[in-house]
Amino acid sequence: LEIAKGFGSANLESDSSGDPKIRGRIDGISYSIYFYGCTKAKNCDSIQFATSWRISEISLKKINEWNRRKRFGKAYLDEEGDPVVLMDKNLDYGVSRTNLDDSFDWWQSIMKSFEKEFID
């Protein structure tokens, strides 16, 4: 949460399973971080960064092109045809603060790149 706040606004919440969830905003883009493999809402073994836009003018062909060109971050169209962008991060056996900070930097770059290419 502290690292997320260094990139913009962020709040700690819980998901429907009681696991932690962070909701934040970076450069005006809303996102969530979901925690997986948790034991009693702690010691989670992975996280997933996620964002979406309510815009259904993007074709599956364009999404597939994005996924082919990009090494980090993956995109898909949800049930309504809106784009969703995800990035997974393994936390098993520990992650340094510097490494997690770098992951946020990658996430910021991925969101801005997707927004510039498809939304702006």
N, C-alpha and C positions, 0 to 999 in steps of 0.2 A: 504494500500500500504506500509506503514511504517513497519508494522509487517511482511508482505511478504518479504520485503527487508532484514529483519533480518534473514531469512532462506535461502536467495540466491538472485539472480537477479530477478527483477520484474519491469514491466512497466504498467502504467495505460493507457487504450485505451477505445474506445466506441464500442459497438456491433452495429448490423444493425438497432436496434431500438433507438440508441442513449443512451442506458443505459451503465453504467460503466462496464468495463471488465478488469481484471488483467491478464497479461501473465507473467509467471515466470518460474524459473528453481530452483529446489532443488536437490542437490546431482546428478546433471547431468540429471535429469528427467524434461522435459518440462510439464507445466500444465497451465490451465486457471481457472479463477474464474469468473463465470457469476452471475450477480445481477438480482434479480427478484422482482416483485411487487413494482417497483420504481415509484415515482411521479416526473415527469420532471427530470429524471436522479438522483434523490435524495431520501432519506427516503425509501430505499429499505427494504423489509421485509424478504428476504432470499437470501442466496448465494449458489452456487453449485461449488464445486471444481471438476475439470475434467482433465483427462489425457488419452492418448491412445498410442498405439504402432502399427506400421505397420508390423505386423507379424500374419500370418493367420494359424499357425500350432497348435493353441490351440483349443481343442474341446469344444463343448457346455457342455458336461458332466463335464469337468474340471472346467469350469466357474461356473456351478451349484454347484459343490462341494465347490468351493471357497466361494460362497454366503452363503451356509449352515454353513460353519465353522466360518465365519467372522461376527462380530457384527457391526463393522463400515466399511463403504465403500461397494459399490456394483459394480458388474462387469457385462458386457454383451458383445456380439459380434456385431459389426456394420454391415452394409450392405455388406461390403467386407470381413467380417469374422475376422476383426482385433479387439483385445480386447480394451474396454473402461472401465475405473474405475471412479466412481463418489462418492462424499460425499456431502450431503446437510447439511446446517446449518440455523436454524431459527434465525432471528434477531428481531422478534417482541418484542416490549417493552424493547429493549435495551440489549446489551451484553457488559460485561466488557472487557477491554483490555486483562486482564489475561485469561479470558475465550476464547477469539478469538485467543490468542497466543497458548493456549492449543489445539485449533482446528487445527491450523497449525501443531503443533507437531503430532497430530493424523494423519493428511493428509500425512505428511512426512513418518510416520511409515507405513501407508497403501500402499503408492507408492513403498517404498523400499521392503516391504513384497511381493507385487505382482510381482515386477521385479525379486526378488530373486527366487521366486517359478516358474515363467513362462518364464522369458526372459533370465536370465543368463545361 
